[in-house]
């Protein structure tokens, strides 16, 4: 998720992690389905909100 939030394309993430590009795309789709988000920016906002809440000591 950190690489996705950093704006890395699936091809680069796959090369960095030593996995296939399709696997990265499947993981990305799974994250979006589990978080019920429709776009990458929406997923990013949710992830950043979670980090902020955790930094504030808030559990949701």
PDBQT receptor file of N, H, CA, C and O in Angstrom, charges set to zero:
ATOM      1  N   UNK A   1       0.826  -1.188   0.000  1.00  0.00    +0.000 N 
ATOM      2  CA  UNK A   1       0.000   0.000   0.000  1.00  0.00    +0.000 C 
ATOM      3  C   UNK A   1       0.869   1.250   0.000  1.00  0.00    +0.000 C 
ATOM      4  O   UNK A   1       0.518   2.255  -0.619  1.00  0.00    +0.000 OA
ATOM      5  N   UNK A   2       1.992   1.191   0.686  1.00  0.00    +0.000 N 
ATOM      6  H   UNK A   2       2.277   0.375   1.189  1.00  0.00    +0.000 HD
ATOM      7  CA  UNK A   2       2.883   2.355   0.738  1.00  0.00    +0.000 C 
ATOM      8  C   UNK A   2       3.370   2.732  -0.659  1.00  0.00    +0.000 C 
ATOM      9  O   UNK A   2       3.457   3.915  -0.989  1.00  0.00    +0.000 OA
ATOM     10  N   UNK A   3       3.683   1.741  -1.470  1.00  0.00    +0.000 N 
ATOM     11  H   UNK A   3       3.612   0.780  -1.201  1.00  0.00    +0.000 HD
ATOM     12  CA  UNK A   3       4.149   2.021  -2.827  1.00  0.00    +0.000 C 
ATOM     13  C   UNK A   3       3.024   2.580  -3.693  1.00  0.00    +0.000 C 
ATOM     14  O   UNK A   3       3.259   3.439  -4.544  1.00  0.00    +0.000 OA
ATOM     15  N   UNK A   4       1.819   2.099  -3.480  1.00  0.00    +0.000 N 
ATOM     16  H   UNK A   4       1.628   1.402  -2.789  1.00  0.00    +0.000 HD
ATOM     17  CA  UNK A   4       0.661   2.626  -4.213  1.00  0.00    +0.000 C 
ATOM     18  C   UNK A   4       0.446   4.086  -3.832  1.00  0.00    +0.000 C 
ATOM     19  O   UNK A   4       0.241   4.937  -4.697  1.00  0.00    +0.000 OA
ATOM     20  N   UNK A   5       0.495   4.370  -2.526  1.00  0.00    +0.000 N 
ATOM     21  H   UNK A   5       0.662   3.678  -1.823  1.00  0.00    +0.000 HD
ATOM     22  CA  UNK A   5       0.305   5.742  -2.055  1.00  0.00    +0.000 C 
ATOM     23  C   UNK A   5       1.419   6.666  -2.533  1.00  0.00    +0.000 C 
ATOM     24  O   UNK A   5       1.221   7.872  -2.678  1.00  0.00    +0.000 OA
ATOM     25  N   UNK A   6       2.587   6.089  -2.775  1.00  0.00    +0.000 N 
ATOM     26  H   UNK A   6       2.748   5.109  -2.658  1.00  0.00    +0.000 HD
ATOM     27  CA  UNK A   6       3.709   6.885  -3.284  1.00  0.00    +0.000 C 
ATOM     28  C   UNK A   6       3.552   7.167  -4.778  1.00  0.00    +0.000 C 
ATOM     29  O   UNK A   6       4.357   7.893  -5.362  1.00  0.00    +0.000 OA
ATOM     30  N   UNK A   7       2.520   6.597  -5.393  1.00  0.00    +0.000 N 
ATOM     31  H   UNK A   7       1.866   6.008  -4.918  1.00  0.00    +0.000 HD
ATOM     32  CA  UNK A   7       2.260   6.860  -6.799  1.00  0.00    +0.000 C 
ATOM     33  C   UNK A   7       2.974   5.942  -7.763  1.00  0.00    +0.000 C 
ATOM     34  O   UNK A   7       3.029   6.216  -8.961  1.00  0.00    +0.000 OA
ATOM     35  N   UNK A   8       3.523   4.854  -7.253  1.00  0.00    +0.000 N 
ATOM     36  H   UNK A   8       3.479   4.631  -6.279  1.00  0.00    +0.000 HD
ATOM     37  CA  UNK A   8       4.230   3.913  -8.111  1.00  0.00    +0.000 C 
ATOM     38  C   UNK A   8       3.246   3.120  -8.970  1.00  0.00    +0.000 C 
ATOM     39  O   UNK A   8       2.222   2.659  -8.467  1.00  0.00    +0.000 OA
ATOM     40  N   UNK A   9       3.543   2.959 -10.250  1.00  0.00    +0.000 N 
ATOM     41  H   UNK A   9       4.375   3.334 -10.659  1.00  0.00    +0.000 HD
ATOM     42  CA  UNK A   9       2.682   2.118 -11.092  1.00  0.00    +0.000 C 
ATOM     43  C   UNK A   9       2.861   0.637 -10.741  1.00  0.00    +0.000 C 
ATOM     44  O   UNK A   9       3.880   0.232 -10.181  1.00  0.00    +0.000 OA
ATOM     45  N   UNK A  10       1.854  -0.150 -11.082  1.00  0.00    +0.000 N 
ATOM     46  H   UNK A  10       1.026   0.178 -11.537  1.00  0.00    +0.000 HD
ATOM     47  CA  UNK A  10       1.877  -1.583 -10.764  1.00  0.00    +0.000 C 
ATOM     48  C   UNK A  10       3.135  -2.273 -11.288  1.00  0.00    +0.000 C 
ATOM     49  O   UNK A  10       3.691  -3.146 -10.621  1.00  0.00    +0.000 OA
ATOM     50  N   UNK A  11       3.579  -1.886 -12.468  1.00  0.00    +0.000 N 
ATOM     51  H   UNK A  11       3.128  -1.176 -13.010  1.00  0.00    +0.000 HD
ATOM     52  CA  UNK A  11       4.766  -2.500 -13.066  1.00  0.00    +0.000 C 
ATOM     53  C   UNK A  11       5.998  -2.297 -12.182  1.00  0.00    +0.000 C 
ATOM     54  O   UNK A  11       6.774  -3.230 -11.975  1.00  0.00    +0.000 OA
ATOM     55  N   UNK A  12       6.176  -1.096 -11.666  1.00  0.00    +0.000 N 
ATOM     56  H   UNK A  12       5.545  -0.338 -11.834  1.00  0.00    +0.000 HD
ATOM     57  CA  UNK A  12       7.328  -0.815 -10.804  1.00  0.00    +0.000 C 
ATOM     58  C   UNK A  12       7.202  -1.514  -9.455  1.00  0.00    +0.000 C 
ATOM     59  O   UNK A  12       8.186  -2.032  -8.928  1.00  0.00    +0.000 OA
ATOM     60  N   UNK A  13       5.994  -1.529  -8.896  1.00  0.00    +0.000 N 
ATOM     61  H   UNK A  13       5.195  -1.109  -9.324  1.00  0.00    +0.000 HD
ATOM     62  CA  UNK A  13       5.774  -2.212  -7.620  1.00  0.00    +0.000 C 
ATOM     63  C   UNK A  13       6.099  -3.693  -7.769  1.00  0.00    +0.000 C 
ATOM     64  O   UNK A  13       6.757  -4.279  -6.909  1.00  0.00    +0.000 OA
ATOM     65  N   UNK A  14       5.636  -4.296  -8.865  1.00  0.00    +0.000 N 
ATOM     66  H   UNK A  14       5.101  -3.820  -9.563  1.00  0.00    +0.000 HD
ATOM     67  CA  UNK A  14       5.898  -5.714  -9.113  1.00  0.00    +0.000 C 
ATOM     68  C   UNK A  14       7.394  -5.982  -9.192  1.00  0.00    +0.000 C 
ATOM     69  O   UNK A  14       7.879  -6.950  -8.607  1.00  0.00    +0.000 OA
ATOM     70  N   UNK A  15       8.124  -5.147  -9.901  1.00  0.00    +0.000 N 
ATOM     71  H   UNK A  15       7.730  -4.360 -10.376  1.00  0.00    +0.000 HD
ATOM     72  CA  UNK A  15       9.566  -5.335 -10.030  1.00  0.00    +0.000 C 
ATOM     73  C   UNK A  15      10.261  -5.185  -8.679  1.00  0.00    +0.000 C 
ATOM     74  O   UNK A  15      11.160  -5.960  -8.354  1.00  0.00    +0.000 OA
ATOM     75  N   UNK A  16       9.846  -4.190  -7.888  1.00  0.00    +0.000 N 
ATOM     76  H   UNK A  16       9.116  -3.560  -8.152  1.00  0.00    +0.000 HD
ATOM     77  CA  UNK A  16      10.449  -3.967  -6.570  1.00  0.00    +0.000 C 
ATOM     78  C   UNK A  16      10.206  -5.138  -5.624  1.00  0.00    +0.000 C 
ATOM     79  O   UNK A  16      11.081  -5.498  -4.836  1.00  0.00    +0.000 OA
ATOM     80  N   UNK A  17       9.014  -5.732  -5.706  1.00  0.00    +0.000 N 
ATOM     81  H   UNK A  17       8.304  -5.440  -6.346  1.00  0.00    +0.000 HD
ATOM     82  CA  UNK A  17       8.651  -6.810  -4.786  1.00  0.00    +0.000 C 
ATOM     83  C   UNK A  17       8.950  -8.207  -5.328  1.00  0.00    +0.000 C 
ATOM     84  O   UNK A  17       8.846  -9.199  -4.606  1.00  0.00    +0.000 OA
ATOM     85  N   UNK A  18       9.319  -8.274  -6.598  1.00  0.00    +0.000 N 
ATOM     86  H   UNK A  18       9.403  -7.469  -7.185  1.00  0.00    +0.000 HD
ATOM     87  CA  UNK A  18       9.628  -9.575  -7.200  1.00  0.00    +0.000 C 
ATOM     88  C   UNK A  18       8.399 -10.430  -7.437  1.00  0.00    +0.000 C 
ATOM     89  O   UNK A  18       8.460 -11.656  -7.341  1.00  0.00    +0.000 OA
ATOM     90  N   UNK A  19       7.271  -9.779  -7.750  1.00  0.00    +0.000 N 
ATOM     91  H   UNK A  19       7.222  -8.783  -7.829  1.00  0.00    +0.000 HD
ATOM     92  CA  UNK A  19       6.037 -10.495  -8.047  1.00  0.00    +0.000 C 
ATOM     93  C   UNK A  19       5.528 -10.017  -9.403  1.00  0.00    +0.000 C 
ATOM     94  O   UNK A  19       6.070  -9.074  -9.980  1.00  0.00    +0.000 OA
ATOM     95  N   UNK A  20       4.480 -10.675  -9.910  1.00  0.00    +0.000 N 
ATOM     96  H   UNK A  20       4.040 -11.441  -9.442  1.00  0.00    +0.000 HD
ATOM     97  CA  UNK A  20       3.967 -10.282 -11.218  1.00  0.00    +0.000 C 
ATOM     98  C   UNK A  20       3.110  -9.020 -11.106  1.00  0.00    +0.000 C 
ATOM     99  O   UNK A  20       2.561  -8.705 -10.050  1.00  0.00    +0.000 OA
ATOM    100  N   UNK A  21       3.018  -8.324 -12.212  1.00  0.00    +0.000 N 
ATOM    101  H   UNK A  21       3.464  -8.580 -13.070  1.00  0.00    +0.000 HD
ATOM    102  CA  UNK A  21       2.203  -7.112 -12.271  1.00  0.00    +0.000 C 
ATOM    103  C   UNK A  21       0.735  -7.454 -12.001  1.00  0.00    +0.000 C 
ATOM    104  O   UNK A  21       0.026  -6.693 -11.342  1.00  0.00    +0.000 OA
ATOM    105  N   UNK A  22       0.293  -8.585 -12.509  1.00  0.00    +0.000 N 
ATOM    106  H   UNK A  22       0.869  -9.202 -13.045  1.00  0.00    +0.000 HD
ATOM    107  CA  UNK A  22      -1.092  -9.007 -12.301  1.00  0.00    +0.000 C 
ATOM    108  C   UNK A  22      -1.371  -9.230 -10.811  1.00  0.00    +0.000 C 
ATOM    109  O   UNK A  22      -2.463  -8.914 -10.339  1.00  0.00    +0.000 OA
ATOM    110  N   UNK A  23      -0.406  -9.766 -10.071  1.00  0.00    +0.000 N 
ATOM    111  H   UNK A  23       0.481 -10.023 -10.455  1.00  0.00    +0.000 HD
ATOM    112  CA  UNK A  23      -0.576  -9.977  -8.638  1.00  0.00    +0.000 C 
ATOM    113  C   UNK A  23      -0.749  -8.639  -7.925  1.00  0.00    +0.000 C 
ATOM    114  O   UNK A  23      -1.592  -8.510  -7.037  1.00  0.00    +0.000 OA
ATOM    115  N   UNK A  24       0.036  -7.658  -8.308  1.00  0.00    +0.000 N 
ATOM    116  H   UNK A  24       0.721  -7.762  -9.029  1.00  0.00    +0.000 HD
ATOM    117  CA  UNK A  24      -0.096  -6.318  -7.732  1.00  0.00    +0.000 C 
ATOM    118  C   UNK A  24      -1.486  -5.771  -8.020  1.00  0.00    +0.000 C 
ATOM    119  O   UNK A  24      -2.133  -5.227  -7.124  1.00  0.00    +0.000 OA
ATOM    120  N   UNK A  25      -1.948  -5.904  -9.246  1.00  0.00    +0.000 N 
ATOM    121  H   UNK A  25      -1.423  -6.346  -9.973  1.00  0.00    +0.000 HD
ATOM    122  CA  UNK A  25      -3.267  -5.410  -9.615  1.00  0.00    +0.000 C 
ATOM    123  C   UNK A  25      -4.370  -6.132  -8.844  1.00  0.00    +0.000 C 
ATOM    124  O   UNK A  25      -5.361  -5.515  -8.452  1.00  0.00    +0.000 OA
ATOM    125  N   UNK A  26      -4.199  -7.435  -8.628  1.00  0.00    +0.000 N 
ATOM    126  H   UNK A  26      -3.395  -7.936  -8.947  1.00  0.00    +0.000 HD
ATOM    127  CA  UNK A  26      -5.177  -8.193  -7.841  1.00  0.00    +0.000 C 
ATOM    128  C   UNK A  26      -5.208  -7.712  -6.394  1.00  0.00    +0.000 C 
ATOM    129  O   UNK A  26      -6.282  -7.554  -5.813  1.00  0.00    +0.000 OA
ATOM    130  N   UNK A  27      -4.038  -7.481  -5.814  1.00  0.00    +0.000 N 
ATOM    131  H   UNK A  27      -3.166  -7.609  -6.286  1.00  0.00    +0.000 HD
ATOM    132  CA  UNK A  27      -3.976  -6.977  -4.437  1.00  0.00    +0.000 C 
ATOM    133  C   UNK A  27      -4.609  -5.593  -4.338  1.00  0.00    +0.000 C 
ATOM    134  O   UNK A  27      -5.348  -5.308  -3.395  1.00  0.00    +0.000 OA
ATOM    135  N   UNK A  28      -4.320  -4.745  -5.305  1.00  0.00    +0.000 N 
ATOM    136  H   UNK A  28      -3.720  -4.976  -6.070  1.00  0.00    +0.000 HD
ATOM    137  CA  UNK A  28      -4.887  -3.392  -5.325  1.00  0.00    +0.000 C 
ATOM    138  C   UNK A  28      -6.419  -3.471  -5.402  1.00  0.00    +0.000 C 
ATOM    139  O   UNK A  28      -7.118  -2.759  -4.681  1.00  0.00    +0.000 OA
ATOM    140  N   UNK A  29      -6.929  -4.336  -6.273  1.00  0.00    +0.000 N 
ATOM    141  H   UNK A  29      -6.361  -4.915  -6.858  1.00  0.00    +0.000 HD
ATOM    142  CA  UNK A  29      -8.379  -4.500  -6.408  1.00  0.00    +0.000 C 
ATOM    143  C   UNK A  29      -8.992  -5.056  -5.130  1.00  0.00    +0.000 C 
ATOM    144  O   UNK A  29     -10.091  -4.661  -4.741  1.00  0.00    +0.000 OA
ATOM    145  N   UNK A  30      -8.290  -5.963  -4.484  1.00  0.00    +0.000 N 
ATOM    146  H   UNK A  30      -7.397  -6.283  -4.800  1.00  0.00    +0.000 HD
ATOM    147  CA  UNK A  30      -8.779  -6.538  -3.235  1.00  0.00    +0.000 C 
ATOM    148  C   UNK A  30      -8.870  -5.477  -2.138  1.00  0.00    +0.000 C 
ATOM    149  O   UNK A  30      -9.846  -5.432  -1.389  1.00  0.00    +0.000 OA
ATOM    150  N   UNK A  31      -7.860  -4.635  -2.049  1.00  0.00    +0.000 N 
ATOM    151  H   UNK A  31      -7.067  -4.672  -2.658  1.00  0.00    +0.000 HD
ATOM    152  CA  UNK A  31      -7.862  -3.553  -1.054  1.00  0.00    +0.000 C 
ATOM    153  C   UNK A  31      -9.037  -2.613  -1.310  1.00  0.00    +0.000 C 
ATOM    154  O   UNK A  31      -9.734  -2.212  -0.379  1.00  0.00    +0.000 OA
ATOM    155  N   UNK A  32      -9.250  -2.268  -2.573  1.00  0.00    +0.000 N 
ATOM    156  H   UNK A  32      -8.684  -2.594  -3.330  1.00  0.00    +0.000 HD
ATOM    157  CA  UNK A  32     -10.338  -1.361  -2.911  1.00  0.00    +0.000 C 
ATOM    158  C   UNK A  32     -11.695  -1.995  -2.601  1.00  0.00    +0.000 C 
ATOM    159  O   UNK A  32     -12.608  -1.306  -2.145  1.00  0.00    +0.000 OA
ATOM    160  N   UNK A  33     -11.834  -3.290  -2.840  1.00  0.00    +0.000 N 
ATOM    161  H   UNK A  33     -11.092  -3.850  -3.210  1.00  0.00    +0.000 HD
ATOM    162  CA  UNK A  33     -13.095  -3.971  -2.545  1.00  0.00    +0.000 C 
ATOM    163  C   UNK A  33     -13.333  -4.042  -1.039  1.00  0.00    +0.000 C 
ATOM    164  O   UNK A  33     -14.447  -3.801  -0.575  1.00  0.00    +0.000 OA
ATOM    165  N   UNK A  34     -12.299  -4.370  -0.279  1.00  0.00    +0.000 N 
ATOM    166  H   UNK A  34     -11.394  -4.566  -0.656  1.00  0.00    +0.000 HD
ATOM    167  CA  UNK A  34     -12.448  -4.488   1.175  1.00  0.00    +0.000 C 
ATOM    168  C   UNK A  34     -12.722  -3.152   1.843  1.00  0.00    +0.000 C 
ATOM    169  O   UNK A  34     -13.402  -3.100   2.868  1.00  0.00    +0.000 OA
ATOM    170  N   UNK A  35     -12.205  -2.082   1.282  1.00  0.00    +0.000 N 
ATOM    171  H   UNK A  35     -11.652  -2.125   0.450  1.00  0.00    +0.000 HD
ATOM    172  CA  UNK A  35     -12.419  -0.755   1.859  1.00  0.00    +0.000 C 
ATOM    173  C   UNK A  35     -13.617  -0.052   1.226  1.00  0.00    +0.000 C 
ATOM    174  O   UNK A  35     -13.950   1.073   1.599  1.00  0.00    +0.000 OA
ATOM    175  N   UNK A  36     -14.264  -0.718   0.267  1.00  0.00    +0.000 N 
ATOM    176  H   UNK A  36     -13.993  -1.632  -0.036  1.00  0.00    +0.000 HD
ATOM    177  CA  UNK A  36     -15.435  -0.188  -0.428  1.00  0.00    +0.000 C 
ATOM    178  C   UNK A  36     -15.147   1.175  -1.048  1.00  0.00    +0.000 C 
ATOM    179  O   UNK A  36     -15.945   2.105  -0.931  1.00  0.00    +0.000 OA
ATOM    180  N   UNK A  37     -14.001   1.280  -1.704  1.00  0.00    +0.000 N 
ATOM    181  H   UNK A  37     -13.353   0.525  -1.799  1.00  0.00    +0.000 HD
ATOM    182  CA  UNK A  37     -13.645   2.505  -2.413  1.00  0.00    +0.000 C 
ATOM    183  C   UNK A  37     -13.693   2.230  -3.906  1.00  0.00    +0.000 C 
ATOM    184  O   UNK A  37     -13.481   1.104  -4.355  1.00  0.00    +0.000 OA
ATOM    185  N   UNK A  38     -13.973   3.269  -4.660  1.00  0.00    +0.000 N 
ATOM    186  H   UNK A  38     -14.145   4.184  -4.295  1.00  0.00    +0.000 HD
ATOM    187  CA  UNK A  38     -14.139   3.118  -6.107  1.00  0.00    +0.000 C 
ATOM    188  C   UNK A  38     -12.939   3.629  -6.898  1.00  0.00    +0.000 C 
ATOM    189  O   UNK A  38     -12.835   3.384  -8.100  1.00  0.00    +0.000 OA
ATOM    190  N   UNK A  39     -12.028   4.342  -6.220  1.00  0.00    +0.000 N 
ATOM    191  H   UNK A  39     -12.112   4.541  -5.244  1.00  0.00    +0.000 HD
ATOM    192  CA  UNK A  39     -10.901   4.917  -6.942  1.00  0.00    +0.000 C 
ATOM    193  C   UNK A  39      -9.661   4.913  -6.064  1.00  0.00    +0.000 C 
ATOM    194  O   UNK A  39      -9.744   4.794  -4.841  1.00  0.00    +0.000 OA
ATOM    195  N   UNK A  40      -8.526   5.045  -6.703  1.00  0.00    +0.000 N 
ATOM    196  H   UNK A  40      -8.459   5.141  -7.696  1.00  0.00    +0.000 HD
ATOM    197  CA  UNK A  40      -7.268   5.101  -5.970  1.00  0.00    +0.000 C 
ATOM    198  C   UNK A  40      -7.195   6.327  -5.056  1.00  0.00    +0.000 C 
ATOM    199  O   UNK A  40      -6.739   6.194  -3.920  1.00  0.00    +0.000 OA
ATOM    200  N   UNK A  41      -7.621   7.508  -5.497  1.00  0.00    +0.000 N 
ATOM    201  H   UNK A  41      -7.991   7.616  -6.419  1.00  0.00    +0.000 HD
ATOM    202  CA  UNK A  41      -7.603   8.659  -4.576  1.00  0.00    +0.000 C 
ATOM    203  C   UNK A  41      -8.472   8.442  -3.331  1.00  0.00    +0.000 C 
ATOM    204  O   UNK A  41      -8.109   8.879  -2.239  1.00  0.00    +0.000 OA
ATOM    205  N   UNK A  42      -9.611   7.774  -3.493  1.00  0.00    +0.000 N 
ATOM    206  H   UNK A  42      -9.906   7.419  -4.381  1.00  0.00    +0.000 HD
ATOM    207  CA  UNK A  42     -10.468   7.486  -2.342  1.00  0.00    +0.000 C 
ATOM    208  C   UNK A  42      -9.772   6.526  -1.386  1.00  0.00    +0.000 C 
ATOM    209  O   UNK A  42      -9.856   6.689  -0.169  1.00  0.00    +0.000 OA
ATOM    210  N   UNK A  43      -9.088   5.531  -1.928  1.00  0.00    +0.000 N 
ATOM    211  H   UNK A  43      -9.020   5.398  -2.916  1.00  0.00    +0.000 HD
ATOM    212  CA  UNK A  43      -8.320   4.592  -1.096  1.00  0.00    +0.000 C 
ATOM    213  C   UNK A  43      -7.202   5.320  -0.364  1.00  0.00    +0.000 C 
ATOM    214  O   UNK A  43      -6.942   5.055   0.809  1.00  0.00    +0.000 OA
ATOM    215  N   UNK A  44      -6.548   6.232  -1.060  1.00  0.00    +0.000 N 
ATOM    216  H   UNK A  44      -6.760   6.448  -2.013  1.00  0.00    +0.000 HD
ATOM    217  CA  UNK A  44      -5.453   7.000  -0.457  1.00  0.00    +0.000 C 
ATOM    218  C   UNK A  44      -5.969   7.867   0.686  1.00  0.00    +0.000 C 
ATOM    219  O   UNK A  44      -5.339   7.947   1.740  1.00  0.00    +0.000 OA
ATOM    220  N   UNK A  45      -7.119   8.522   0.480  1.00  0.00    +0.000 N 
ATOM    221  H   UNK A  45      -7.631   8.457  -0.377  1.00  0.00    +0.000 HD
ATOM    222  CA  UNK A  45      -7.696   9.350   1.542  1.00  0.00    +0.000 C 
ATOM    223  C   UNK A  45      -8.013   8.508   2.770  1.00  0.00    +0.000 C 
ATOM    224  O   UNK A  45      -7.767   8.931   3.899  1.00  0.00    +0.000 OA
ATOM    225  N   UNK A  46      -8.559   7.319   2.549  1.00  0.00    +0.000 N 
ATOM    226  H   UNK A  46      -8.759   6.975   1.631  1.00  0.00    +0.000 HD
ATOM    227  CA  UNK A  46      -8.907   6.440   3.661  1.00  0.00    +0.000 C 
ATOM    228  C   UNK A  46      -7.651   5.987   4.408  1.00  0.00    +0.000 C 
ATOM    229  O   UNK A  46      -7.630   5.970   5.639  1.00  0.00    +0.000 OA
ATOM    230  N   UNK A  47      -6.617   5.625   3.670  1.00  0.00    +0.000 N 
ATOM    231  H   UNK A  47      -6.634   5.638   2.670  1.00  0.00    +0.000 HD
ATOM    232  CA  UNK A  47      -5.370   5.182   4.290  1.00  0.00    +0.000 C 
ATOM    233  C   UNK A  47      -4.729   6.308   5.085  1.00  0.00    +0.000 C 
ATOM    234  O   UNK A  47      -4.241   6.087   6.193  1.00  0.00    +0.000 OA
ATOM    235  N   UNK A  48      -4.727   7.509   4.530  1.00  0.00    +0.000 N 
ATOM    236  H   UNK A  48      -5.124   7.689   3.630  1.00  0.00    +0.000 HD
ATOM    237  CA  UNK A  48      -4.131   8.645   5.234  1.00  0.00    +0.000 C 
ATOM    238  C   UNK A  48      -4.949   9.027   6.466  1.00  0.00    +0.000 C 
ATOM    239  O   UNK A  48      -4.383   9.430   7.482  1.00  0.00    +0.000 OA
ATOM    240  N   UNK A  49      -6.268   8.906   6.386  1.00  0.00    +0.000 N 
ATOM    241  H   UNK A  49      -6.728   8.579   5.561  1.00  0.00    +0.000 HD
ATOM    242  CA  UNK A  49      -7.113   9.171   7.548  1.00  0.00    +0.000 C 
ATOM    243  C   UNK A  49      -6.835   8.161   8.651  1.00  0.00    +0.000 C 
ATOM    244  O   UNK A  49      -6.833   8.511   9.831  1.00  0.00    +0.000 OA
ATOM    245  N   UNK A  50      -6.600   6.909   8.271  1.00  0.00    +0.000 N 
ATOM    246  H   UNK A  50      -6.602   6.625   7.312  1.00  0.00    +0.000 HD
ATOM    247  CA  UNK A  50      -6.291   5.873   9.256  1.00  0.00    +0.000 C 
ATOM    248  C   UNK A  50      -4.955   6.143   9.935  1.00  0.00    +0.000 C 
ATOM    249  O   UNK A  50      -4.818   5.945  11.142  1.00  0.00    +0.000 OA
ATOM    250  N   UNK A  51      -3.983   6.589   9.172  1.00  0.00    +0.000 N 
ATOM    251  H   UNK A  51      -4.094   6.749   8.191  1.00  0.00    +0.000 HD
ATOM    252  CA  UNK A  51      -2.667   6.917   9.736  1.00  0.00    +0.000 C 
ATOM    253  C   UNK A  51      -2.795   8.090  10.695  1.00  0.00    +0.000 C 
ATOM    254  O   UNK A  51      -2.215   8.071  11.780  1.00  0.00    +0.000 OA
ATOM    255  N   UNK A  52      -3.554   9.115  10.303  1.00  0.00    +0.000 N 
ATOM    256  H   UNK A  52      -4.025   9.131   9.421  1.00  0.00    +0.000 HD
ATOM    257  CA  UNK A  52      -3.758  10.279  11.164  1.00  0.00    +0.000 C 
ATOM    258  C   UNK A  52      -4.472   9.886  12.448  1.00  0.00    +0.000 C 
ATOM    259  O   UNK A  52      -4.094  10.337  13.529  1.00  0.00    +0.000 OA
ATOM    260  N   UNK A  53      -5.502   9.047  12.342  1.00  0.00    +0.000 N 
ATOM    261  H   UNK A  53      -5.809   8.681  11.463  1.00  0.00    +0.000 HD
ATOM    262  CA  UNK A  53      -6.239   8.607  13.516  1.00  0.00    +0.000 C 
ATOM    263  C   UNK A  53      -5.343   7.801  14.442  1.00  0.00    +0.000 C 
ATOM    264  O   UNK A  53      -5.419   7.941  15.663  1.00  0.00    +0.000 OA
ATOM    265  N   UNK A  54      -4.500   6.962  13.867  1.00  0.00    +0.000 N 
ATOM    266  H   UNK A  54      -4.438   6.848  12.876  1.00  0.00    +0.000 HD
ATOM    267  CA  UNK A  54      -3.584   6.158  14.674  1.00  0.00    +0.000 C 
ATOM    268  C   UNK A  54      -2.556   7.052  15.369  1.00  0.00    +0.000 C 
ATOM    269  O   UNK A  54      -2.190   6.800  16.518  1.00  0.00    +0.000 OA
ATOM    270  N   UNK A  55      -2.097   8.077  14.687  1.00  0.00    +0.000 N 
ATOM    271  H   UNK A  55      -2.394   8.281  13.755  1.00  0.00    +0.000 HD
ATOM    272  CA  UNK A  55      -1.122   9.005  15.271  1.00  0.00    +0.000 C 
ATOM    273  C   UNK A  55      -1.754   9.784  16.416  1.00  0.00    +0.000 C 
ATOM    274  O   UNK A  55      -1.067  10.154  17.368  1.00  0.00    +0.000 OA
ATOM    275  N   UNK A  56      -3.051  10.036  16.333  1.00  0.00    +0.000 N 
ATOM    276  H   UNK A  56      -3.609   9.735  15.559  1.00  0.00    +0.000 HD
ATOM    277  CA  UNK A  56      -3.763  10.762  17.394  1.00  0.00    +0.000 C 
ATOM    278  C   UNK A  56      -4.169   9.836  18.529  1.00  0.00    +0.000 C 
ATOM    279  O   UNK A  56      -4.655  10.297  19.562  1.00  0.00    +0.000 OA
ATOM    280  N   UNK A  57      -3.976   8.538  18.349  1.00  0.00    +0.000 N 
ATOM    281  H   UNK A  57      -3.581   8.164  17.510  1.00  0.00    +0.000 HD
ATOM    282  CA  UNK A  57      -4.345   7.576  19.373  1.00  0.00    +0.000 C 
ATOM    283  C   UNK A  57      -5.817   7.217  19.344  1.00  0.00    +0.000 C 
ATOM    284  O   UNK A  57      -6.351   6.692  20.321  1.00  0.00    +0.000 OA
ATOM    285  N   UNK A  58      -6.471   7.495  18.234  1.00  0.00    +0.000 N 
ATOM    286  H   UNK A  58      -6.037   7.922  17.440  1.00  0.00    +0.000 HD
ATOM    287  CA  UNK A  58      -7.899   7.198  18.100  1.00  0.00    +0.000 C 
ATOM    288  C   UNK A  58      -8.054   5.826  17.453  1.00  0.00    +0.000 C 
ATOM    289  O   UNK A  58      -7.433   5.542  16.429  1.00  0.00    +0.000 OA
ATOM    290  N   UNK A  59      -8.877   4.985  18.050  1.00  0.00    +0.000 N 
ATOM    291  H   UNK A  59      -9.381   5.216  18.883  1.00  0.00    +0.000 HD
ATOM    292  CA  UNK A  59      -9.162   3.678  17.460  1.00  0.00    +0.000 C 
ATOM    293  C   UNK A  59     -10.548   3.710  16.868  1.00  0.00    +0.000 C 
ATOM    294  O   UNK A  59     -11.496   4.129  17.533  1.00  0.00    +0.000 OA
ATOM    295  N   UNK A  60     -10.684   3.275  15.634  1.00  0.00    +0.000 N 
ATOM    296  H   UNK A  60      -9.914   2.935  15.094  1.00  0.00    +0.000 HD
ATOM    297  CA  UNK A  60     -12.001   3.259  14.978  1.00  0.00    +0.000 C 
ATOM    298  C   UNK A  60     -12.377   1.862  14.642  1.00  0.00    +0.000 C 
ATOM    299  O   UNK A  60     -13.449   1.628  14.084  1.00  0.00    +0.000 OA
TER     300      UNK A  60
